């Protein structure tokens, strides 16, 4: 069973998944939600400069406590103070 695997193995599995796949894997069970919903998994989908982008954003929702929430916020597009728009192409979306 998938949930019988050690967390390190599940993390390795997650490195082969796209953000959509990870989100779907979270729905399998509570154990998978805990593993695939953790910041370490979602942070690898974020670009190195994501904190700078959030600091430059015109709107920064206060509920962005997890890396998943940050990823979802950025994937919707973010308007920066200089008038430019950050789009999905900024993210590492995988296949």
C-alpha positions, 0 to 999 in steps of 0.5 A, a space after each residue: 500500500 502506498 501509505 506503508 512506504 516511508 516518508 522519504 520514499 513518498 518524497 522521492 515519488 513526489 519529485 516525479 510528479 507535476 503540481 496537478 499530480 501532487 494535488 491529486 495524490 493529496 486526495 488519496 488518504 490522510 497520510 498522503 495529504 500530510 506527505 504531498 501537502 508539505 512545504 518541501 514538496 510544494 517548494 520545489 515548484 516555486 521559482 528561486 525568486 518567488 519571495 521577491 515577487 510576493 514582496 513586489 505584489 500589489 496584493 498579498 493575501 495574508 493566508 499564504 502560510 504554506 508553499 502550496 498556497 503560495 504556488 496556487 496564488 502565483 499560478 493565478 497570476 500576480 500583478 506587481 507594483 511596477 504594472 507587470 503581470 507574473 503568469 504561470 510561465 514563471 512557475 516550474 509546472 512540469 508536464 
